[in-house]
Amino acid sequence: MSCPYQPLLSTYGPPNVKWCEESLCAIVQEPANTWSNLLFIFVGMWILTQARKRRPFVALGLAITIMGTLSLVYHASNLYPTQLGDFLGMFLYLSLLHMWNIRRAGVALTQNASVIVYFLIVYINIGMLVLFPMIGLRIQLIIFINTLIVFAEEAFLARGVIAEMGRSPYKNYMLGVVFVCAAAVCSALDYSRRWCDPTNHWIQGHAVWHLLSAVSVIFVFRFYNQIGTGANVRAAA
């Protein structure tokens, strides 16, 4: 039987990175890297149940659910176009954090303006998907840069948050950072083949990246649920 994605692979090409897990000739080419995205979907749906019609957190739940779904499709098919879809999912999540932090910095944005700013950030990131290969940079750097910017934004906002609340609310945030960093280490070990058993279709370093990153989202949600998502959070709810 021919591999189901071979015609698409011949047309559109493979992803720009090959994770340790071997690609099977099957509907799900990378089982471990695929099933591990289910936790993103479960977390996204859990956030939706916790949102209680507060629009910012409904947006977060939807973004995480979409991110997990697009990553699942990418690892099941292992194609370059679906890899770009995986990046789109991550952009939907990270851009939401950027927009919230802009509002938290005191920029007065109406509900409509918040949506415009959000999608503008998403489109800028999509543009970098085109630009980075043209200048010889790996598209994975886009996620790394976005993550560093989110960390820098929070470092800038932290003093004001602590002063306003009278105490540090950063326990959940730091737990989220710890899980993200641990996830990144596991993915790097997978990519470098220091943690690599290509025939293991139950667990892989990159699959653990998915699992730990999904857990980090829970703490990110709890952090923003505690401090709010900006000056207009009530108006947007």
N, C-alpha and C positions, 0 to 999 in steps of 0.2 A: 504494500500500500504506500502511495506517495505521501510525503509529509504535507499536512493541510495548508501550511503557510508558505510552502516553497514558491508558488507563483508570485505571491506578494513580496517575498524576500528577494526574488530575482528582479522585481520591478523597483522596489523602494529601498532595499538594502537593510543590513543589520544595524542594531544600535551601535553607538560609538564606544561602548564599553562592554566587555564580556565578564560577567560575574563567574564565580567558581563553578556553580552548579551546571552540569552538562545539560545541553538542550535535547530533549526527547523528540522523537518523531510522533507527536501526539497533539491533541487539541490544547492541552496544557503542557507547554514545553519545559517550564521550570516549576515543578510542583511546590517546592519549599518556598521559593521566592514569590509564588502566587498565593498560596493559602495564608501566608503570614499577613497579607494585606486585609484579611477579613477583620482583624482587630481594629484597623482604622475605621472600617465601616461600622462595626459595633460601637466604637467610641463616638463616632459622628451621630449615630442614631440615639445613643444615650444622651448626648448633649442636647439633641432636639427635644427629648423628653424632659430635660431639666430646664429648658429655656423659658417655658411658661409664657410664650408669646412675646418675649422680649427680643425684638428684631435683631440686635447685634449678635446674640447668641444663637438665634435661628440661623443666621448667616454663617456662623462658625460651624455649627453642626452640619449644614449643607456642604460647606467647603471641605470638611474632613471626610464626609461620606463620598463626595465626588473624587477627592484625592485618592482614597483607598480603592475606589472602583477603577479609576484610570491606571493606577499602578498595577492592580490585579490583571487588567487587560494587557498591559505592557509585558509583564513577565510571563503571561500565558502564551503570548504570540511572539515576543522577542523580535520586534520589528522597529525600525527607526521611527516611522510615523507614530506608533503607539508609545515609543519612548518620549516623543515630544508631548504626547498627551499626558504622560506621567509628570513631566515638568509643568505643564499647565495646571495640574492639580496642586502641585506644591506652590505655584504662584498664587493660586486662589487663596491658599491659607496664609502665606507670608505677607501678601499684599493687604490682607485684612488687618494683620497686626500693625503694619506700617500706618494704615489709615487711622486705626484707633490711637496710635501713639501721636500722630499729628494732632488729633483732636485733644488728647490729654495734655499736649504742650501748650494749649490755649488758643489754637486756631479755631475760630468760630465757623463751623460748617453746618449748613442746613442738612436735612436728610438727603435732599437731591444732590447737594454739593458733595456730601460724603460718598454717595454712590459714584459720582463722576470721578472723584479723586481715587477711589478704590480701583475702578476699571482703568484709569490712566496708569496707575502703578502696574497693574496686570499687563497692559499693552507695552509698557516700557520693557518689562521682563521678556515678553514675547519677542520684542525687537532685538533683544540681546541674544536670543536663540539663533537669530539670523546673523548678527554681527560677529559673535565670538568665533564661529568656525571660519569666517572670512579673514579674521586677523590671527588665526592659529591658536586660539584659546579653547579649552575644553568647556563644553556647556555646563558641566558639573560645577564650575567656578561660580556660576550665577547663583546657585543655591547657597554656596559658601559665603558669597558676598552679602546676599540678602540676610543671612543669619547673623553675620557680624554687625550689620547695620541695625538689626533688631536689638542685639545686645547693647550697642552703642546708644540707641535711643533710650533704652531703659536705664542705662547708667546716667544719662542726662536728666531723666525724669525722677530718679530715685529720691533725691534730696527733697523735692517738693512733695512727693508722695508720703514720705516719712513725716515731714513737718505737718502736713494736713491731717494725717491719721493719728499722729501722736505716738506711733509705734511702727515697727517694721512689719509690713505685710509680705515680706519676701521669701518666707519659707517655701510656699508652693512654687514660686518662680525659680528658686534655686534648685528645688527638686526637679523641675522641668529641665533646667540647664544640665543637671547631672545626668539625667536619662538621655538627653540629646547627645551629650559628649560621649557617653558610653556606647550609644548607638553608632556614632561616627567611627569610633575605634573598631567596632565589630565589622562595619562595612569596609574600612580600610584594610583590616586583616584579611577579609575575603578577597578584595581586589588585588592585594599584594601576594595572595596565595599562601600566606602564613597560616591561615585557617582555611583549609581547603580539602574537601573530599567530594569530588565532582559527582559521585554516584549516590550521595546521601540526599534523598529527595524529601526528607522530613524536616531537616534543619540545616541552615547555612548561615554564615556570618552576615550576609546581606538580609536574610530573613529575620535575624535577630535585630538588625537595624530597623526593620519595619515594626517589630514588636515593641522595642524600647521607645521608638519615636512615637508610637501610638499612645504608650503610657505617658510620655511627656506631655501630650496634648491634654490629658486629663488635668494635670497640674497647671498648665497654661490657662485652661478654662476656669479652674478654681481661683487662680490669681486674678484674672480680669473680672470674675464674678464678685470678688472681694473689693476691688478698687474702682470698678467701673470702666467704661470704654471711651470716656471723654466727656467734655462739658455738655454735649447735647444728647447724652445717652437717654435721658428721660423723654426728650422730644422725639427721639428716634424709636422709642419702644412702642 
